[in-house]
Structures are given as C-alpha cells and as structure tokens.
Amino acid sequence: MTTATSEELRLTDRINRIEPSATMTVVAEADKLRSQGIDVVGFGAGEPHFSTPQHIKEAAIAAIQENFTKYTPVAGTAELRDAIAHRHNMDFDSDYRREEVIASVGGKQALFNAIQVLVDHRDEVILPVPYWVSFKDIVRYAGGDCVLLETDENQGFRVTAEMVARLISPRTKAIILNSPSNPSGAVMSPEDMTEVVRLAHQRGIWVLSDECYVYLNYAARNFSVGALREYKERFVLLGSLSKTYAMTGWRLGYALAPSAVAGAIAKLQSQSTSNPTSIVQKAAVAALKGPQDCVEQMRLEYIQLRDHVMEGLRSIPGMTCTMPEGAFYAYPNISAFLGRAGLKSASDVAGRLLREAHVATVPGEGFGTSDHIRISYATSRAELDRGLERMRKFFAAL
Ligand SMILES: Cc1ncc(COP(=O)(O)O)c(C=O)c1O
C-alpha cells in the first residue's frame, strides 16, 4: 500500500505548517518498545505520577449518579467559573469575575483558543527559548510568526523586559510567558514578570501567561500575573487542573481574560468542542473548593524528587544542569557528549538513550535548544534511580 502525500490529499496549508508534539512522539515510541516486552524507564511524559485525590473522583461519580450528564454553557457552569475565579483571587490576590473566566478541555485548548483569537496572519509573537513544544506550532497554525528570545542558561534562562524590548517590532502582537517553565523548570521573579507586563501594557502588546505549573513553584513567594490588576486588560492567563490536582486525563483548563476576549474564546469554543465534559466540571469544582493540602503535599514531594534527580544528574561526568525552581522537569545540558560515538544532536542522544539504555527522554530540539534533553522527574524515587543508573552507564560508555 502506498501512502498518499499531503499534496495528493490536498491538506490545508495550515496543517502542513505544524509538527506533531515532540513529547507525544517520544511517549508513542516508548510505548512501542514496551509492547515488544522491553522494560523502558519513562522520563518522557509530562504528567504527575500521583493519583487524582479521592474527593475529586467522588464528585465525578456523584455527578454521574445525579445525571449531571447534559450540555452545560459553553464557557462552563456558573458554579465552575466562580470557583476558578475565587480560587485564583484567594491564592494570588487577583480580582477576576465570572465574565472573565472560560473553562476549556485542558489548558492546551484554552491556549489554542486564546492564540486563535489574538494572533492574526503575519503577527509576531515573542517566545522565550526554551519554550514548551506546543507554543510554536499553535502560533504557526494561527498564521503568526514566532520571534525567538534567546536566554542564557548560566543566568537561569532569565527573561527581562530589556530583552523583550529589543525584539518588539511594529508587527509584535504578543509575548508568551511560561513560569514555572516547561522544559527548564525556570521561574521568573515577580519583579521581572511585572516589568515585562508593564512594558507590554505600554506598547499595546498582549501577554499570554501560561501558568499551568503555578502551584508547583518551589519558591517561598509564589506569584501570578493575575496580581497585576492595573495591567489586566493586556494579559490572558492560562491555567490548568492537570498538574495541580494530578488530573491530566480529565482535561480541564481555563483562560482568565478581559471579558471581551473571554467572550471571543467562548465563541470559538462554541463552534468546536462546546463545553468541557459536564462530569469533569463537577470534579473541578470539588478540586478548587475542597481541601488544598493535597496540592501542597505533591509540591513538597516534587521538591524532594528534584533534589534527588539533580544529585543523580550532576554525578554523571560531563553533564551539567541548571537547578529547576518549579514544575517537574530537569533540563540537563548534554553538549559535552556531542561528537562522541557518532552523536550529533540532542535527538541522537535521546534516540540512543531510548533504544540502547531504554530510558525515554525528550530531545531539546522540540523546545528550541539542541544541547539539552528534558527529563520529567514526576515518578517514584525507585524509577528515578533505575533510569539514572542506566543513564550513568550509557554516558560512561561513550
Ligand atoms: C507549559 C504547558 N502549558 C500547558 C499544558 C497543557 O496542559 P493541559 O492541556 O493538560 O491542561 C502543558 C502540558 O504539558 C504544559 O506543559
């Protein structure tokens, strides 16, 4: 059987502009090896190893029993939108109202919709490197151009207003911030974030602040752009329950935005998925209004795992790694190994680590750097030890 080319299929220009998510590709390859009976250590997928807390699961079960199984308003129930606003206002000193909240099928859909609504053909979007894989492709899908903001690993991948200012052109429409960052775990200081938001406000540029990992900030002082109320009409904040409450499979995220933008996002959503799953909305209300100690317990556990993985990575001769300050990723620099044993790129390293050492990681190319691999340490200590041991042997043999 021959496979038709995308030209023969007459696929759209927009779909040909984007690539499948690098993270999903690695997960699929690792699954393929597993299906052949190979024991693969998974450092690839970006998801918590914890189970969803019991009280959240019970709320979903109750929703089914009570037949809460019909369509809801596109942007989510009033109860859920109020719960999202209330939680954020309480935790981050913001002042969101129901009209400024839209619930979506995961943070990814909220981001996708926000970009489709704000980024037009040929608009420029400033994107700090390293970036989460999907940002670039979602901007491209909308017809926009990403302008990459290079950062310095030795400065902790810091992004400052001066760095942003240098890249602003008459075509600049938005800047994407992601703190804590996937893939580097870097956290922007409240001061740097404030300065970037202030600059964007002055220059009439949108800030899209992806705060999916905001509850996994290891610093004592947690911060959201939502606190910068005076600049609110210029930013859209993206949030998610996926990582905060170990709910990746449930698919519930949200955008907090000026009501006109939230309305535009709802209009788009009304023509695609409509509301997020009704049952999941009930579970989300239980998550947001219920006890929050589960969130803190997970955060403390991630800090321990971070320390453990960093000790392991730094014990591999030649490998260096910036200390992650949030999320659950380490982003070690593997440039010392390039040129050895035919390894030319991070993709080569990740590919051979998977095929020869049976450790799944994600190559840095997908995140815009070619000297790194991403390791997700959201796994048990025992699994971390198994994977680190395999990595140690692999790199020692090069
Ligand atoms: C930076 C970032 N934003 C958004 C998402 C989307 O998460 P979800 O769609 O599960 O809410 C992810 C998931 O990995 C992420 O890493």
The ligand as an SDF file (V2000), in Angstrom:
LIG
                    3D

 16 16  0  0  0  0  0  0  0  0999 V2000
    3.5430   24.7010   29.6900 C   0  0  0  0  0  0  0  0  0  0  0  0
    2.3060   23.8890   29.4990 C   0  0  0  0  0  0  0  0  0  0  0  0
    1.1680   24.5150   29.1970 N   0  0  0  0  0  0  0  0  0  0  0  0
    0.0240   23.8570   29.0070 C   0  0  0  0  0  0  0  0  0  0  0  0
   -0.0250   22.4800   29.1210 C   0  0  0  0  0  0  0  0  0  0  0  0
   -1.3270   21.8060   28.8520 C   0  0  0  0  0  0  0  0  0  0  0  0
   -1.7930   21.0570   29.8740 O   0  0  0  0  0  0  0  0  0  0  0  0
   -3.2910   20.5190   29.8580 P   0  0  0  0  0  0  0  0  0  0  0  0
   -3.8270   20.6620   28.4930 O   0  0  0  0  0  0  0  0  0  0  0  0
   -3.2040   19.1080   30.3090 O   0  0  0  0  0  0  0  0  0  0  0  0
   -4.0290   21.3760   30.8290 O   0  0  0  0  0  0  0  0  0  0  0  0
    1.1430   21.7620   29.4220 C   0  0  0  0  0  0  0  0  0  0  0  0
    1.1420   20.2980   29.4830 C   0  0  0  0  0  0  0  0  0  0  0  0
    2.1290   19.6280   29.4810 O   0  0  0  0  0  0  0  0  0  0  0  0
    2.3380   22.4960   29.6300 C   0  0  0  0  0  0  0  0  0  0  0  0
    3.4710   21.8830   29.9340 O   0  0  0  0  0  0  0  0  0  0  0  0
  1  2  1  0
  2  3  1  0
  2 15  2  0
  3  4  2  0
  4  5  1  0
  5  6  1  0
  5 12  2  0
  6  7  1  0
  7  8  1  0
  8  9  2  0
  8 10  1  0
  8 11  1  0
 12 13  1  0
 12 15  1  0
 13 14  2  0
 15 16  1  0
M  END
$$$$
